[in-house]
Amino acid sequence: VTAVKSSDKDPVLTAKEKDADSPKEEPWETALKTTAIDMDVGEFQGHKVSVWDLLHSKYIPEENRKELLELYQAGELTLDQVKTVVSTIVTKAEAARAEQLANASSPRAESTVAEAEHTHLQED
């Protein structure tokens, strides 16, 4: 009889142990992972991307990510505010990257134009 009772309790203990072993996702974390934003820039262009994936993308510096997560967990930022901040950071970072690329090729273009004008003036 004792053996039967202990085996009755074992499955319950086992289930609780399993829950303790597997980290249960926090509701705030689930919200970030299930909330998707349409992004029109960079590698995310034309895709719906979860706020979680954006937060952990190359566009968001680690300090910013930690700060945003802390403020969100503390209830100081709403999910919509986190979405706005994250999409703004990604958009600005991608715009800055595109501008750097444009500026990197631009001096060469300007010197070519100047050389062409200079050559044209010599011909006259």
C-alpha positions, 0 to 999 in steps of 0.5 A, spaced: 500 500 500 505 504 501 508 503 494 502 505 491 501 511 495 508 513 493 508 512 486 501 516 486 505 522 488 511 521 484 508 523 477 506 530 481 513 531 483 516 529 476 511 534 473 513 540 478 520 538 477 519 539 469 516 545 470 522 548 474 527 545 470 524 548 463 524 556 464 517 558 463 516 564 459 514 571 462 508 574 459 512 580 458 517 576 454 511 572 450 508 579 448 514 581 445 515 575 441 508 575 439 507 582 437 510 583 430 512 590 426 512 591 419 519 594 417 521 597 411 528 598 412 534 593 412 534 586 412 527 586 415 524 590 409 518 587 407 517 582 413 513 582 419 518 582 425 517 581 432 519 586 437 523 581 440 527 579 434 528 587 433 530 588 440 536 583 439 538 585 432 544 588 430 541 595 430 539 595 437 546 596 442 546 592 448 545 598 453 539 600 449 536 593 449 537 592 457 534 599 458 528 598 454 527 591 457 528 593 464 523 599 463 518 595 459 518 589 465 517 595 470 511 597 467 514 604 465 513 603 458 507 600 454 508 595 449 506 600 444 512 605 446 517 599 446 514 598 439 515 605 437 522 606 440 525 599 437 522 601 430 525 608 430 532 606 432 532 600 427 529 605 422 534 611 424 540 606 424 539 603 417 538 610 414 545 612 418 548 606 415 545 608 408 547 615 408 554 613 410 554 608 404 552 614 400 557 619 403 563 613 402 562 613 394 560 621 394 567 624 394 569 620 388 563 622 384 564 629 386 571 629 384 569 625 377 564 631 376 570 636 377 575 633 373 570 633 367 568 640 368 576 642 368 577 638 362 571 641 359 574 648 360 581 646 358 577 645 351 574 651 350 
